Amino acid sequence: MKNAIFVLVVSLFFTNCTTSQENTPYQKEIKQFQYKLNTHYANPKESPLTKEDIKTFKSLAFFNINPKYRVKARLELTPNAPIFKMKTTTSRMPLYKKYGIAHFTLDGKELSLSIYQNQNLMNSLEYENYLFLPFNDTTNGTSSYGGGRFIDLEIPESPTDSIIIDFNKAYNPYCAYNANYSCPIPPSENNLPVEIPAGVKAYGKHH
């Protein structure tokens, strides 16, 4: 009898721990991000999915939400960086400029990623503060899309030497779902020599 009560208490303890972890404000924030992404992909008017795939679409596959992959990076601005043509999966070559370099530590390793600004979007009131972070990591081609993933960022409202990079909000380029799209290819300087098991998984991968 005592053993049965002990097992019940332990079970309730772990259940409560799991529930509380899943309902933290951060967990809710990422789940809201995932919900919006799924809603976008389920909408035939907006979805990059093929007509065949959208008929059976239920949800994108995501890595488990892990706060470790929300990092505060030191932002090194690069105002004198030249404008360049970023390679894509087609002949299209959109103009970008390196906005800065984000330096951060993950699992004891010093890492860095370049952050870019689309020169055409700078002229749009809606996207004038938009920053683009494409990256590769060692999950490419296995648990994540082989062509890399993207993170959307914004220019900080006030002058700062830091920026938050949340890999739990990493998503796939449209090319992961439909070859008819033209997608930027992450520059080689943004190849991370580590695994980033966060954000959206490769299309077709299950939880």
C-alpha positions as CSV (number, residue, x, y, z in Angstrom):
1,M,0.0,0.0,0.0
2,K,2.8,2.4,0.9
3,N,4.5,1.6,-2.4
4,A,1.3,2.4,-4.3
5,I,1.0,5.8,-2.5
6,F,4.6,6.6,-3.2
7,V,4.2,5.8,-6.9
8,L,1.1,8.0,-7.0
9,V,2.8,10.9,-5.3
10,V,5.8,10.7,-7.6
11,S,3.5,10.5,-10.7
12,L,1.6,13.5,-9.6
13,F,4.8,15.4,-9.0
14,F,6.2,14.8,-12.4
15,T,2.8,15.5,-14.0
16,N,2.6,18.9,-12.3
17,C,6.2,19.7,-13.3
18,T,5.5,18.9,-16.9
19,T,2.2,20.9,-16.9
20,S,3.9,23.9,-15.4
21,Q,6.8,23.8,-17.8
22,E,4.4,23.6,-20.7
23,N,2.4,26.6,-19.6
24,T,5.1,29.1,-19.0
25,P,4.8,32.5,-20.8
26,Y,7.7,31.5,-23.0
27,Q,6.1,28.2,-23.9
28,K,2.9,30.0,-24.8
29,E,4.8,32.6,-26.9
30,I,6.4,29.9,-29.0
31,K,3.2,27.9,-29.3
32,Q,1.5,31.0,-30.5
33,F,4.2,31.4,-33.1
34,Q,3.7,27.8,-34.2
35,Y,-0.1,28.3,-34.4
36,K,0.3,31.3,-36.6
37,L,2.7,29.4,-38.9
38,N,0.3,26.5,-39.1
39,T,-2.6,28.8,-39.9
40,H,-0.6,30.4,-42.7
41,Y,0.3,27.1,-44.2
42,A,-3.3,25.8,-44.0
43,N,-4.7,28.8,-45.8
44,P,-4.9,28.0,-49.6
45,K,-4.6,31.7,-50.4
46,E,-1.3,32.1,-48.6
47,S,0.2,28.6,-48.3
48,P,3.4,27.7,-50.1
49,L,2.3,24.1,-50.1
50,T,1.4,22.4,-53.4
51,K,-2.3,21.8,-54.1
52,E,-1.9,18.2,-53.4
53,D,-0.1,18.6,-50.1
54,I,-2.4,21.2,-48.7
55,K,-5.3,18.8,-49.0
56,T,-3.8,16.6,-46.3
57,F,-1.9,19.3,-44.3
58,K,-2.5,19.2,-40.5
59,S,0.6,20.7,-38.9
60,L,4.2,21.4,-39.5
61,A,6.6,19.3,-37.4
62,F,8.5,21.2,-34.7
63,F,11.4,20.4,-32.4
64,N,10.6,20.4,-28.7
65,I,10.5,24.0,-27.3
66,N,13.8,24.6,-25.5
67,P,14.5,28.0,-23.9
68,K,18.2,27.2,-24.2
69,Y,18.0,28.1,-27.9
70,R,16.8,31.6,-27.1
71,V,20.1,33.4,-26.9
72,K,21.1,37.0,-26.1
73,A,23.8,37.9,-28.6
74,R,26.3,40.7,-28.7
75,L,25.6,42.8,-31.8
76,E,28.5,44.1,-33.7
77,L,27.2,46.6,-36.3
78,T,28.7,46.7,-39.8
79,P,27.6,50.1,-41.2
80,N,30.3,50.1,-43.9
81,A,29.5,46.6,-45.3
82,P,29.0,46.6,-49.0
83,I,25.7,45.8,-50.7
84,F,25.8,42.3,-52.3
85,K,23.7,39.9,-54.3
86,M,22.6,37.0,-52.3
87,K,22.5,33.7,-54.1
88,T,19.1,31.9,-54.3
89,T,17.8,28.6,-55.6
90,T,17.1,30.3,-58.9
91,S,18.8,33.0,-61.0
92,R,17.2,35.7,-58.9
93,M,19.8,37.7,-56.9
94,P,18.2,40.0,-54.4
95,L,20.3,42.9,-52.9
96,Y,21.3,42.6,-49.3
97,K,23.6,44.4,-46.9
98,K,25.2,42.9,-43.7
99,Y,23.6,44.8,-40.9
100,G,25.7,43.3,-38.2
101,I,27.3,40.2,-36.7
102,A,25.7,38.5,-33.7
103,H,28.2,36.9,-31.3
104,F,26.8,34.4,-28.7
105,T,27.7,31.3,-26.7
106,L,25.8,28.0,-26.9
107,D,26.8,24.9,-25.0
108,G,30.1,26.6,-24.1
109,K,31.0,27.3,-27.8
110,E,31.6,30.8,-29.1
111,L,29.5,31.2,-32.2
112,S,28.6,34.0,-34.6
113,L,26.0,34.7,-37.3
114,S,25.7,37.5,-39.8
115,I,22.4,39.4,-39.9
116,Y,21.3,41.0,-43.2
117,Q,19.0,43.7,-44.4
118,N,17.1,43.4,-47.7
119,Q,17.7,46.6,-49.6
120,N,14.3,46.6,-51.3
121,L,12.3,46.1,-48.1
122,M,14.0,49.1,-46.6
123,N,11.8,51.3,-48.8
124,S,8.6,49.7,-47.3
125,L,7.0,51.3,-44.2
126,E,5.9,47.8,-43.1
127,Y,9.3,46.2,-43.4
128,E,11.8,49.0,-43.0
129,N,13.0,47.6,-39.7
130,Y,13.1,44.0,-40.9
131,L,16.3,42.0,-40.5
132,F,17.0,38.6,-42.1
133,L,18.9,35.8,-40.5
134,P,19.5,32.7,-42.7
135,F,21.6,29.9,-41.2
136,N,22.7,26.3,-41.6
137,D,23.6,23.9,-38.8
138,T,24.5,20.2,-38.6
139,T,20.9,19.0,-38.5
140,N,20.6,20.0,-42.2
141,G,19.5,17.2,-44.4
142,T,18.5,14.9,-41.5
143,S,16.0,16.3,-38.9
144,S,15.9,19.8,-40.5
145,Y,15.6,21.0,-44.1
146,G,18.8,20.6,-46.1
147,G,18.7,24.1,-47.5
148,G,18.9,25.8,-44.1
149,R,16.4,27.8,-42.1
150,F,15.5,31.4,-41.5
151,I,14.7,33.7,-38.5
152,D,13.0,37.0,-38.8
153,L,14.4,39.8,-36.6
154,E,13.8,43.6,-36.2
155,I,16.2,46.5,-35.7
156,P,16.2,47.2,-31.9
157,E,14.0,50.2,-31.1
158,S,16.8,51.9,-29.2
159,P,20.6,51.8,-29.7
160,T,21.9,48.6,-28.2
161,D,24.8,46.3,-28.4
162,S,22.7,43.2,-28.1
163,I,19.9,41.3,-29.9
164,I,17.8,38.2,-29.1
165,I,18.0,35.3,-31.5
166,D,15.3,32.7,-30.9
167,F,16.0,29.5,-32.7
168,N,12.7,28.1,-31.6
169,K,11.2,30.6,-34.1
170,A,13.4,29.2,-37.0
171,Y,11.3,28.3,-40.0
172,N,11.9,26.7,-43.4
173,P,12.1,28.6,-46.7
174,Y,9.2,28.0,-49.1
175,C,11.5,25.9,-51.2
176,A,11.3,23.2,-48.6
177,Y,7.7,22.7,-49.6
178,N,7.4,23.7,-53.2
179,A,10.2,23.8,-55.9
180,N,8.4,26.6,-57.7
181,Y,9.7,29.2,-55.2
182,S,13.0,31.1,-55.3
183,C,14.7,31.1,-51.9
184,P,17.8,32.7,-50.5
185,I,20.7,30.3,-49.8
186,P,22.4,31.0,-46.4
187,P,25.9,32.4,-47.0
188,S,28.7,30.1,-46.0
189,E,29.7,32.5,-43.1
190,N,26.4,31.4,-41.5
191,N,27.2,27.7,-41.3
192,L,27.0,26.8,-37.7
193,P,29.3,23.8,-36.7
194,V,26.7,22.6,-34.1
195,E,23.2,21.1,-34.0
196,I,20.3,23.5,-33.5
197,P,17.4,21.1,-32.7
198,A,14.9,24.0,-32.4
199,G,12.2,25.5,-34.6
200,V,10.6,23.8,-37.6
201,K,11.8,20.4,-38.6
202,A,12.3,19.1,-42.2
203,Y,9.0,18.7,-44.1
204,G,7.6,15.3,-43.5
205,K,9.4,14.8,-40.2
206,H,7.2,13.9,-37.3
207,H,7.3,15.0,-33.7
